[in-house]
């Protein structure tokens, strides 16, 4: 049986257990540590391979969220573009990190990395290109009026079939008003159901009566703070019929959890029928009627 020089020196000198250290007998220590280092290195490589395979599987199996509106479509599309950039960068960084750990984990005398101008210029240019891509892609989405509508009352001019809804938040509910159709909906808890037509430009005028609230419909990609004495607008176009849950996204007091509302998207004919039926019993008309009766009573009293 072959006996290495390290073990022959061990037998000749007959050192005790305390001598088997790196400083006292480094050659013996190197032989004794080799099996452990081999197993540790194999485990690290398996872990790295499993991590990379898991990340690749998640990327391949991830299904994009189906967009329900033009606003959500733009937001999800931007998210996908950014993921196409972020995932390769993440994998590259992880590979380099794991490689460096495995290669230099036993280096007891590390040396500083030499300057490499070509490498520095390369990653500086690559970073600039990535930031340029992200900036251009983000600006194309943020500048779209279906994501960031910067107009005011004079810029909201619904064409035929388009709808404007005034959403006023209060503690703790929502008042939804159709100024063109002379309809007003109110309620707390489950809140009012706002019926709107599909494939039409929809405008929401957001404001608050008391404290700061938040108008949020996640599935449609709509979110805007409702601030007292400040009016903001949201524009979108919903492409699929259905019911979409909305709620207040800013904590506004004790009954904040009751501030729900529902947006129901229907076809144009169903929307026209709903408007006709709802307008027959309209609270706004009743209020105007009460004011007229009060004026007549005051005139008669004079």
PEBELSUL-V17819 format. One line per field, one symbol per residue. ss: DSSP state (@ for helix, = for strand, . for the rest). psi: psi as a letter, one per 40 degrees, with the letter a starting at -180 (. if undefined). A space follows every 50 residues. Layout:
ss->???
psi->???
This chain:
ss->....@@@@@@@@@...@@@......@@@@@@@@@@@@@@@@@@@@@@@@@ @@@@@@@@@@@.......=@@@@@@@@@@@@@@@@@@@@@@@@@@@@@@@ @@@@............@@@@@@@@@@@@@@@@@@@@@@@@@@........ ..@@@.......========..======....=====.=...=====... ========....=====@@@.=======.=.=======...=======.. .....@@@========.@@@@@@@@@@@@...@@@@@@@@@@@@@@@@@@ @.
psi->hhhiddddddddefiadeegidddgdddddddeddddddddddddddddd ddddddddddehhihhheiddddddddddddddddddddddddddddddd dddedehegiiihihgddddddddddddddddddddddddddeheedghe iaddehghahdihhhhhhiihgaihhhgddefhhhiiabdiihhhiiifi hhhhhhiidcihahhhgddefhhhihhifhhiiihihhehiahhhiiheh headfdeegiihhhhiidddddddddddddghdddddddddddddddddd d.
